[in-house]
């Protein structure tokens, strides 16, 4: 294994590399959460309907989920550092484009390309961590710090999004440009160059095209379902499934497949990815409901909404402190299960739809604790005991699950909200979507596990 750290402790340079990589996931976290808080302001200026409004989030998730597996393979074949730095530049440029948008389609296009950039950056970034830090306590610590930083970025982004939207929602796009520009020099200087020679055989181009097209169509099916006739939804889903079947046939025949299908026989990996879909899907749907409810029905300002949602950021403190102790004491599986139980309690606590901060505070606190328990351990389980040369692929599979879950949860929630006038009862009905996802997460996390020699397996 190629490693720049010892099993005993992290060196100063190793912390510096982790700082740069955490800066990038922090960037992604604030980018996503700022957008959620700014949606009502964007709607007001550009005149977008509720169904159209979801595309600002869904376009990002659509391209992210569709291209991330290709991004993982590109990281393994072309070099993790090269992919990370190159696509960070693309992320910077198209975030800036979104800030100058005067029409909805330009904004959606900018988000779509930004999602592609994130799709190539994320598996490269995560596989840099999993190939730099040795498997065991050191890697777990790095991953939990990384997950905690992502959570912190997401939480801070809610407040920052409220502040910036109060000035002008365009700053929600310009702020990531500034952060990207600050990270880029550190990435170039500190991230070690890839020492392993690129794999021979190149890309499985046919597999990449069929898989990417399939993912795009399947995610688009979910996202567009509220806006198109059922026949269109069925047709889009059918074509996506046909392409997915074609991909499987291609992978069984080519000598250098995009995905080694045997990787999916890893039970912990499959459970972790199902959990990722349900965890993020439930939260994105919940955030969409909470932001629209507080701002459009209760008249809260962007800043007030962001400050309220910031309570969820308690996970940024708990993820790198409490969660490692719990994982070492009880194992990934039990910690993830506890996280889903708390998420279900959080959505239930929000059902009364209180009008004061004190009334909604318990739900936000429970949700922050739920994320602290579930997010990091799911990341560990999805990459644990995977060969080094497939770490980029495993990271890509996990990120695909996160983004597909995001699109699925948002589309299902938006379908409920757009079907009726936005009233208290409509929002309460919409909460059934994240609550159902959390309950399914409890069932998945509670599935029996085969005994293995590793206590922390999920």
C-alpha angles and dihedrals in degrees: 000000000000107000137164095191136065123236090245102059146342117262124225092257091049090055089049092053090048089049091057093046091047088049089058094049088046087055091052092047095053091042092058098040096044088055092055094054093044096053097097091050091049090048091052095053101037097035098233123169121231091259091050092044092064090061091071087066098029096052088060093046091044096056092037094053093041098052106029096092089051086049091053092051091046089054091053095045106033102030133279096236093048093050093046096051096041096051093042086065091050090049089053095050098048094043085059091050090056090056091059096047117128096175132050096241092057090052092049091047091052091051091048093055092042087056090053089052091050089048090061096038100049102059090041090052095046094045090051086060096045093049096042099050119054119246113268132042095347095052092042090052092049092048093048092049087048092050091046090052090051089052091047091051091050092049096044089046090063091058094039090049090053093049095046094044089053087059099035128321089228089076087067085071098037095052093066088052090059093046092047091051090052094049098045099074091049092050092052093047103039112029107092118241116252109268098185114090114246115263116258123240098054124224127343088234096180091049092046093051096046094044095046092046090047093050092047092051095044093048090044089052090059095042096047097040095098092052106043136056117273090248091060091048091050093047093049092047092048093053090047092052092047090053090048090053089049089052092054091051091049093049091054092055108037122087095224106036123193088229127023098225090209088071088072090062087075100107095198090052093050093048091047092053094047087050091050091053092051097041097051094034091056093047098047090050090048093049091051089053095044095049095048092042096050097041104034103031102029098031098235117162123243090255094049090050092048093049091050093049090047088077087076085066089081083098089071088066098037099043096068095034115032099024097059090053092049092048092051091046102042108011131245096282097058093043092052090048090053090050093055092047090054091047091054090049090049094054090045090052090054094052095091086063097218120204099217131068091241090056095054098035096090091055093051093046092050091048092051091052090046092056091047090056100041111032102060097041090050089054091050093048093049094056101030118118092003116136116257094244090057098045091100090052093048090049090050092051090052093048090048088056092050092051096042088050090050093052093043095049093045095046093049092047094046090049090059094045097046093049091070142024111281103262134143091265091050092053091046090052090048090056088067088076099061091037092054091048091052091050090051087050090056090053093048094046090048095054113125114264131213111245114252137173092257117083095199098057115130 
